[in-house]
Amino acid sequence: MDSTQHAGDEVDRIVAAWQRERPDLDVEPLTVFSRVSRLARHLDRARRIAFERHHLETWEFDVLSALRRAGEPYRLSPGRLVAQTLVTSGTMTNRIDRLEQRGLVERHRSPDDRRGVLVHLTAAGRARVDAAMSDLLDVEAQVLDALPAAERPRLAALLRTLGAQFDE
């Protein structure tokens, strides 16, 4: 078998069964989105394992990495954290409380607004998120090893196109 031919996978079997049972349906979307869904579940599991090695939950990594990406001095308002992590403000308040109890973030008054608060990444939080990010990238690079390097930018572009309709 050359590199352009692939053995069937579970999705091929599912699609074939639907085609057999419902030949009136166009099942082409299953050929893409069932694979994306299955891959997402595998990646989610791999991410959780990588984060657990650093004693982090996925949501903790999300908040800490948003702060880390903000750059020096590694602080954001709770509202910016809500926007970046796609959770409600009540959920974010709870998450900040829990991260603060663990010494990974601190709350400080905003210098621009006496009523406002900024969430700061602590040195411990920065060390934790940096280590987890390195581990995560190692895991994800291993997954990408199945795809030739020259094809990765095209895949990223295609996924960006599909995802853009949800970002608006």
N, C-alpha and C positions, 0 to 999 in steps of 0.2 A: 504494500500500500504506500503510495507516495504522500508527500506532505500536504497535498491539496485534498486528499480523501481522509475522512474521519470515520471511525467506528461510531455507530449510533449510540446515543446516550439516553437517559431516562426521559428527557423531553421529547426526543424523537419517538419513543414508544408511546408517550401520552398523546402526542399530535396524531400519530397513526391511528390510535384507538378512536380519537374524536372524528377523524376523517372517515373511518369505517362506520361509526355509529351515526354521525351527522354529516353526510357528504354535502348537505345544503349549506353548511357554515364555512366561512372563510377563516380558517384557523391559523393563518400566517402570524397574527400578533402573538400567539402562544410560542412560536419558534424563537421569538426575541424575549418577551417579557417573562416567560417561565424560567428562562435561563438567567435573566437579570435577577429575578426573585430568589432563585436558588443560590446564585452567587452571593447576593446580599446576605442571606442567612449564614453562609459559610464565613463571609468576611466579618459579620457581626460577632460570630462565635470566636474567631481568631482575635478580633479586637478586644473582646472581653477578657480573653486569656492574657493578652499582652498587658492590659491595664491591671489585671489582678496581680501580676508579678510586681507591680508598683503600688499595690494596696489602693487602687482607685477603681471606682465604678465608672461606667461610660459617661454618665452625666457629669461626674466630677471632672473627668478629663475635658469634656466639652467646655465647661466654665473656665477651668484653669488655662486651657489652650487659647480661649478667646482673650483672656487677660495677657497671656504671654505674647500673642500676635500683635497686641496693641503697641508693643515696644515700650522703651523706657518712658515713664516710670511704672509701666505695667499696671495701669489702672483704667477702669471704665465705670460709667454710671450703671446702676442696676437696669435702667431702661435700655442701654446699649447691649448689655448682656442678654436681656430678653430678646431683643431683635436678632442677635447673632445665634442664639440657641433655640429659638422658636418655641419657647414655653411661656406660660402666663406669668404675670408679675408676682402673683401669690406663690407660684411654684419657685420662682427665682429667689424670692425672699427666704423661703425655706432652705433652698440650696446654699445660699450665701451663709445663712445661720450655721448650717452643718459644716461647711468648709471652714468657717471662722472658728468653730469649736475644735476642729482638727489642726488649727494653726497654719492653714494653707492660704488663707486670705485674711485681710483686715479691712474694716470699714473706717473711713476718715471723712471728715466734713469736706465738702467741696470748697475750694478757695474762691470760686466764682459765685457761689450761691449758698448762703448760710443755711438754708433749709435742705440743700442737696447733700447727697452722700456719694462718695466714690469707693469702689471696691478695689483694693490693692492686692496684688500677688505678693506673698511673703517670700523670703529666701527659700524656705522649706517647700513652698508651693512651686516655686520656679524650678528647683532641683527635681522635684517629683514629676512635673509635667515634661521637663526636658528629657529625663530618663525614659518616661513612658513613650514620648514621641519617637525617640531613637528606636525603641523596641518595636513600636507600631510600624515604622518605616521598614525595618528589617523583615517583618512578617509580610507586609504588603508587597515588598520587592520579590519575595519568594513566590507569591501568587502570580505576579507579573512575569516571572521567569518562563511561564508556559507560553508566553506570547513573544514573538520576535520584537526586538527593540524598535525596529523601523515601523512596526504596525501600531505601537502604543499611542503616538500622537493622533493618529487617525481615529482610534477607538475613543480617546479622550474628547476629540472634536464631535464625534457622533453622539456621545453621551451628553455633552454640553448642549447640543442642539435639542435633544429630546427633553432634557431637564429645564431648558429655558422657559418653556410654556408654563411651568409651575412657579417660576421665580418672579413673575410679574405681579 
